[in-house]
Amino acid sequence: LGNNFPNPFNPTTTIPVAVPRASVITLTVYNLLGEAVRVVYNGPAEAGRHWFSWDGRNDAGRSVASGVYLYKLTATTGQSFARKMILVK
């Protein structure tokens, strides 16, 4: 799981992910309360590099507030990684 860019961002950011071997991955954005804001991707991923975009919206399609958010990558291998990003409006 790489650092998102740009960071801070408005209105969108790109999250780079490197997958060492094919697996099912989930990339989720959380607020600082630990609540899931948006599932950016959930599904199979081939080995290699992938880039996912987040547009600052929640699963309902509404814009979220400015602030710090966490993004977490979880793989079927049991590994998970998390980083933080800042949305500035």
C-alpha positions as CSV (number, residue, x, y, z in Angstrom):
1,L,0.0,0.0,0.0
2,G,1.6,3.2,-1.1
3,N,1.1,6.9,-0.2
4,N,-1.9,8.5,-1.8
5,F,-1.2,11.4,-4.1
6,P,-1.8,14.3,-3.9
7,N,-2.0,14.5,-0.2
8,P,-3.6,16.7,1.0
9,F,-6.2,16.5,-1.8
10,N,-9.3,18.1,-3.2
11,P,-11.4,16.7,-4.8
12,T,-9.8,13.4,-5.8
13,T,-6.8,11.3,-4.8
14,T,-5.0,8.2,-6.2
15,I,-4.1,5.3,-4.0
16,P,-1.3,3.0,-5.4
17,V,-1.4,-0.7,-4.4
18,A,1.2,-3.3,-5.3
19,V,0.0,-6.9,-5.1
20,P,2.7,-9.5,-4.9
21,R,0.5,-12.4,-6.1
22,A,-3.1,-12.7,-7.3
23,S,-5.6,-12.5,-4.4
24,V,-8.9,-10.9,-3.4
25,I,-8.3,-7.4,-1.9
26,T,-10.5,-4.8,-0.2
27,L,-9.6,-1.1,-0.1
28,T,-11.7,0.8,2.4
29,V,-11.7,4.5,3.5
30,Y,-12.4,5.1,7.2
31,N,-13.0,8.3,9.2
32,L,-11.2,8.9,12.5
33,L,-14.0,7.2,14.5
34,G,-13.2,4.0,12.7
35,E,-16.4,4.1,10.6
36,A,-16.2,2.8,7.1
37,V,-16.9,5.7,4.7
38,R,-16.4,4.1,1.3
39,V,-15.4,0.7,0.0
40,V,-13.2,1.9,-2.9
41,Y,-12.5,-1.7,-4.2
42,N,-13.5,-5.2,-3.2
43,G,-12.6,-8.0,-5.6
44,P,-9.8,-10.0,-7.3
45,A,-6.5,-8.4,-8.2
46,E,-3.8,-9.8,-10.4
47,A,-0.2,-9.6,-9.3
48,G,1.3,-6.2,-10.1
49,R,0.6,-2.5,-9.5
50,H,-2.9,-1.0,-9.3
51,W,-4.1,2.5,-8.8
52,F,-7.5,3.3,-7.2
53,S,-9.2,6.7,-7.1
54,W,-11.3,8.2,-4.3
55,D,-13.4,11.2,-5.0
56,G,-14.1,12.3,-1.4
57,R,-17.6,10.7,-1.4
58,N,-19.1,8.1,0.9
59,D,-20.9,4.9,-0.3
60,A,-24.2,6.9,-0.6
61,G,-22.5,9.3,-3.0
62,R,-22.4,12.3,-0.7
63,S,-19.3,14.5,-0.3
64,V,-17.6,13.9,3.1
65,A,-16.3,16.7,5.3
66,S,-12.7,18.0,5.3
67,G,-10.4,16.2,7.6
68,V,-8.1,13.2,8.1
69,Y,-9.2,9.8,6.8
70,L,-7.6,6.4,6.9
71,Y,-7.4,4.0,4.0
72,K,-6.9,0.3,4.6
73,L,-5.9,-2.5,2.3
74,T,-6.8,-6.1,3.3
75,A,-5.9,-9.2,1.4
76,T,-7.1,-12.8,1.5
77,T,-3.6,-13.7,2.7
78,G,-4.6,-12.1,6.1
79,Q,-2.3,-9.1,5.6
80,S,-3.6,-5.6,6.1
81,F,-2.0,-2.2,5.7
82,A,-3.3,1.3,6.6
83,R,-2.2,4.9,5.9
84,K,-3.7,8.3,6.4
85,M,-4.7,11.1,4.1
86,I,-6.1,14.6,4.4
87,L,-9.1,16.0,2.5
88,V,-9.1,19.8,2.3
89,K,-12.1,21.7,0.9
